[in-house]
Amino acid sequence: MVDRRKYNRYKIYLKGKAATKRGYSFPVEILDLSIEGAKLRTDKDIFVDKGEIIYLSMQWKSSIKVESEIRWIEQEKFNNQFGVKFIKMSLQDREIFYSYISDYVLSQASDIYFR
């Protein structure tokens, strides 16, 4: 399988909430993150399909809201994982999000870069 991502993914753990256009909402854990998308997990049964649009609220230092498209779903016995691509974010949330990602990446960098 070829990885076609344009941006690096960073392992992280954040809490969030997802909602569908039909009004169904459920808690999620954000397991990895990039500028263009994320991997999410929930222990709830999810009633979403690949290609569906969901609204995601990530709880980082502040709440960041983003409209996302479901790209893949893996359903397991006790949890479900799925990947989303970010498709719409307010300018204010985008600036905050980019700042948080930059801070996170720098905090994870090895000391060798700063010698």
Long-range contacts (C-beta under 8 A, 24 or more apart in sequence): 5-34, 5-36, 5-37, 6-36, 7-34, 7-35, 7-36, 8-34, 9-33, 9-34, 9-39, 10-34, 10-101, 10-104, 10-105, 10-108, 12-104, 14-58, 14-59, 14-60, 15-59, 16-40, 16-56, 16-57, 16-58, 16-59, 17-56, 17-57, 18-42, 18-54, 18-55, 18-56, 18-57, 19-54, 19-55, 20-47, 20-48, 20-52, 20-53, 20-54, 20-55, 21-53, 21-55, 24-48, 28-56, 30-58, 31-81, 33-101, 34-101, 35-86, 35-98, 35-101, 36-85, 36-86, 37-68, 37-71, 37-83, 37-84, 37-85, 37-86, 38-68, 38-83, 38-84, 38-86, 39-81, 39-82, 39-83, 40-81, 40-82, 40-83, 40-84, 41-79, 41-80, 41-81, 42-79, 42-80, 43-78, 43-79, 43-80, 44-80, 45-80, 46-73, 46-75, 46-80, 46-82, 48-73, 48-82, 49-73, 53-87, 54-84, 56-84, 60-97, 60-100, 61-100, 62-96, 64-89, 64-93, 64-96, 64-97, 64-100, 65-89, 65-90, 65-93, 66-93, 66-97
